[in-house]
Amino acid sequence: MRQDKSLEERIKEKAREVGFADCGIARADAAPAAGERLRQWLAEGAHGSMIWMEERAHHRESPAALWPEVRSVIALGMSYAPAADPMGLAAEGETGRISVYAQGGDYHDLIKRKLKELARWLVGAAPGADVKVFVDTAPVMEKPLSEAAGLGWQGKHTNLVSRSHGSWLFLGAIYTTLDLAPDRRGISTCGSCDACQTACPTQAFPAPYRLDARRCISYLTIEHKGPIPHEFRAAIGNHIYGCDDCLAVCPWNKFAAAAQANLAFAPRAELTAPALADLLALDDAAFREVFAGSPIKRIGRDRMVRNCLIAAGNSGSAALVEPVRALLDDPAPEIRGAAIWALVRLDSVRFAIERDARLSAEEDAEVREEWRASLAMPASSANRFASAIEGDRT
């Protein structure tokens, strides 16, 4: 590297060398409005049960609140653009859809390792500088900081959009005590486009640039504990971990093709289009084995099977009736409840038989309520295979 270049230029060259697709610099105080938006979002309760957002909101509001000595933020993006359109699996009823970012290894590990590599280089290049590295497990508002650093802009779906990499960017940040020259802020070019808003199956965007996490499929399948609210179950379709719909339809993704060569995030074959029947059969040990090294592992077996039962109920597949029925005896109430909902949608005759045999013995109040609520489901959604099955039995 030529040493007549500025430190800022050398930082960006080194960032590309270690594997980042984009790098920009912002002053630590470059996103003052982000704190106010965060406070309003929390006050509205739009974060749902993500209590950790509240508990460290004061740190999240600005870089200086987390580390008073910080002067500059180096914002970094690493592309995980998929090789195929993730919307292509939407019609595959017996297959679960896993968000693109979670189909490979845990991105936290790779990005943190690369951030540390860049940070060590920076300390060597600027003796006396202090640095701290952050991925998305820390109370850092990566998206507004990345916008301030010129990586892109927060689109109407509230995620960062890049002119070069579309919506497919993992974000990380290095805080430093160095006074670095900032880059020009990203400027939104969403214009009148509302593709991400209209693509959302659960209408999680009350307005452009605003997200109600309580309605978001990513929140419901990953963060939300217990039963998924009835009003969202049909709309979830075959999503079993996260959702890419609002990202996948963004027109700017047509510029992300070059990023497909990023083999660091190559998907595992068994996670690109997993069979729901296989996932429904997982016990805890098998779940841990299948999802070892994956970010999916953190939600645990019960929540994943719950999600798969919702997808099964939406599948219209007679082949899933027996795997669903078997889970009516699962020790986890959230699984038994989801199995009830799935079974009545797949086979109302079998549902009636199981209800008569099980309802009086069920001890969990929420599961009993699932049995009762399922009685009132419209025939159009609770009788998919009844006619065919009754015909076979006569």
N, C-alpha and C positions, 0 to 999 in steps of 0.2 A: 504494500500500500504506500502511495506517495505521502510523505509527511508534510508537504506544503498544503494539503487539504485541511479544511477546518475540522475541528473535533466533531461537529455535528455531521459533516459529510462522512467522516470515518466511522461514526457510530452506525450510520445507515448502511454503509458498505459491510460492516461486520455483522449487522443484523441479517442482511441477506445471505451472507456467508454461512451463518449457523443455521439457516433454514426458515427465517421469517419472510413472509411474502411482502410485508409492508412495515414501515417504521416512520413515526413522526414524533415531533416534540411539541410540548405545550408548557406554558407556565403553570405552576401548581395552582394558581388562583384563576385559571382560565375558564372554569365552568361554574360560575357562582349561582346560576339559575337552577342548576341540578339539585342543589340542596332543598330549595323551596318546592320543586316538583316532587321530590321524595317525601317531604313532610305532608304535602297535600294527598299524595297517593296512599300513604299510611293512614292518614286521618279518615279517608274514605273506606278503609278496610279492604282495599283492592288487593292487598298482599295475602289475603286469606289466613291460613294457619302458619305462615312463615314467620314465626315470632322472632327468629334471629334477625330479620330485617328491622324490627323495632328495637331490639336490644342493643344493636350497634349502629343505629341510625346516626348518632352524633359523630361517629367515626367516618361513616360513609358519606356524610354531607360534603366534605372537602378533604383533599390530601393533607392539608395542614392539621386538620382535626385528628388524623391518625398519626401523623409524624410532623411535629411543628417545624423541624429543620428542613423539610423538603422545599426545594426551589423550582425544580423542573420535573416534568413527567415525560418519560420516553414510552410512548404507546406503540405496541407491537401487535401485528396480526399474522396469524398462520392459517393458510387456507386448508379447508377440508372439503372442497367442492366434490360432489359425488360424480361418478362416471356415468350414471344413468338417472333419469328423472325419478325422484322418489314417489311422485304421484302415480307412477305406473302400477304400484301394488294396491291401489285403492279398491280395485274391483276383485281382488283375490280373497274371497271370503274365508277360506280355510287357512289363510296365511296371516301372521301378525306383522304389523308395521312397526319397526324400531327406528327412531330418529337417526338420521345419517351420522351425527356426531358420536353416537353410542355403539355403532356397529363394529368398531375396531377396539384397540386398546384404550386405556384411560388417558385421555388427552392431558389431564392435569400433570401426570408424571413427565411426559415428554416436554411440554411447554415450560414447566418449572426448570427442568434440566437445561433447556436452551436459554431461558432467562438468566440463570446463574452463570452459564458460560459467557454470555454477553456482559453481564455485570462484572465478572472477574476481569474480563478484557478492559472494561471501562476504568476500573480502579487502577489497572496497570498503565493505561493511557493517560490518566489524569490523577496522579498521586495526590492523596489527601481528600479525594472525593469519598463521600459515604453514599451507599446505595441500599435499597431494599427492593425485593422482587415480589410481585403479586400475580397470582392467577385468580380465578373467580371464587375461590374459597375465602378470600379476605374481604373486608368491608370497603371495597374500592368500586367506584362507579366508572367502570372501564368504558362504557359506551359514550357518555358525554365527554370524557377525557380524550377518547380516540377521535371524536368529532372535532374537538378543539385542536388536536394535533394534526388534523388534515387527512386522516385515514379514510374518511367518508363522512356520512351523516346518519343520524338516527331516522330511519324511515317511518312511515305511518304505522308499521307493525312494531315500532319501538326498538328494533334491532338495528345494528349498524349495517349500512349499505355502502359498498365500495364501487367506484367506477370500473375498477380492474378485476375485482374478485367477487362482485355481487354480494349476496347475503351470507356466503359461506366462509366466515372468518372466526377462528378462535382468537380471543383477545387476552393480552397480558400487559403488564406495566412494570416499569422500573422507576422508582422514585429516587431522586438524587439531590444532593446538596449543591450540585453544580448549577451555575446560572448559564443555561444554554439558550441559544437563539431559537425562538419558537417558529413553528411552521404556520402557514395560513390555514385558518379554520375551514373545515369542510362545509360545503354549501349544498343544501338539499335540492335535488332535482326530481323529486317525486311528482311535482306538478299536480295534474288532476287525476293521476292514476290512483285507482282504489282496488287494484287486484288483490292485494294482501288482505284488505278489509272484507271483501266479498267472499274470499276463499275460506275464511275461518268457519269451520263447521258449527261451532258453539257460540258464535257472535261475541267473541271475547273483547272486541274493540268498541267501546261505547262512543268513541270519536277518533278521528285520525290522531296518531301519536299518543294514544292513551290505551293502556291494556288493563283489563280487569282480570287478574290472575285467577280469581275464583271460577271463571268460565273457561279458562285456557286448558286445552287437552294436555299440554306438557305439565302444568301444575296438577291437574286431576290424576294423571297416571304416575307421577313421580313424587310430588310433595304431599298430596292429600292422603291422609290416613282414614281408615274406616270405609264405609260404603260410599260409592260415588253417587252423587245426587241423581235421582231418576231423570230429571229434566235433560241431563246431558248424555245419558247412556247410549241412546240410539245414534246421536250425532257423532259419538266417538268412533263409530265404524270399526275398523280393524286396527286402530292405533293401540299398541300395548305398552309403548314406552316413548313418551314425548310425541312431538308433532312437528312436521316440517312444512305444512301446507302454506302458511303465509310467506315462508321463505322461498319455497319452490316456485311460486308463481311470479316472483319479482322479475320484471323484464331485464334488470341489470345483470341477471345471472348468465345471460348470453355471452358476457365477457369473461366468464370464469372458467372457460374450457381449458386454458393453459394450466390451471391449478390441478387438473386431474392427475398430473404426474407425481403429486405428493404422496409417495408410497408409505409415508409414516402413518397415515390414517387409513390404510387399505382395510376394507371391511373383512371381517371373518365370515367365511362362507355360510356358516350355520346361523349367522345373525342377520343376513341380508333379507331372507324370506322364510323365517322359521314357521314350521307347521304348528298350528294351535294345538292339535292333538298331542304332540310331543311335549309341549310346554305345560299343558294341563296335567300331565302325568308326573311332573317333577316333585320330588320331596325336597326337604331342605338340603340334604347332602348333594343331591343331583343338581339343584339350583346353583349351589356354590361352585360345583365343578364346571358347569356349563358357562357361568358368567365370571369365572376367575379372571382377574386382570381387566375387567370391564367396569365402566361407571355404573352399569345396571345393577351390579352386585349390592350397592348400598341400599336399594329399596327393599331387599329381602324377598324371600320366596312367596310369602303370603300376598304381598301387594302385587307382585308380578302375576300370580295365578288369578287374583281378583281381576286384573286388567284383561287377562286372556279369556276369562269367562264372559266379560262384557263383549269382547270381540266375537266370541263363539255365539252369543245370543244374537248378534247382528249378522251372522254368517249365512243363515238360511240353510245350513248343512245338516242333513240327517245323520251323517257320519259322526257328528260331534255330540249327539244326544247321549250316548253311553258314557263318554269321558266326562261330560257335564254332570250326569246323574251320579256318578261315583263320588263327586265332590260334595254332594249333599251331606256326607258323613265326615267331612274334614273337621279337624279340631278348631280351625280358625273361623270365628263367626262371620268375618267379612267375606270369606270364601263361600261359606254355606249360603249366605244371603245373595251373593252374586250368582251362585249356581241356580238358585231358585228362579231368579229373573231370566237367566239364560234358558233354563229348561222350559218355562212357560212359553217363550218365544219360539222355541224349536219344536216342541211336542206337547200340546195342551192335554192330550189324553194321558200321557205318561206323567205329566205334572199333576193331574188330578189324583192319580193313584198314589204318587209319592206324598202329596199334601195330606191325604187322608191317613196315611201311615205314620207321618212324622210330626205334624203340627202340634198335636197335644203333648208330645214328649219334648218339644224344643224348649230349652230353658232361657235362651238369650232373647231379650225383648225386641232387639232390632231385627233378628232373624224371623221371629214370629210375625213382625210387622211386614216383612218381605213376603211371607206366605199370604197374608191377608191382602196386601196391596196388589199382588199378582192376580188375585181373583177378579179385580176390577179392570184388568188390562183389556183393551179393545180386542175383539175377536180377530181383526185383521192383523194384529201384531202378535197374538198369542195362539194362533192356530195354523202355523205354517205347514205342518206335516200331518195334522190330525186326520184330514180326509184320506190321505194315502195310507196311513197306518190303520185306520178303521177298515179301509177296504181290504187290507191284507189279512185282517183278523176275522173277516166274515166268511 
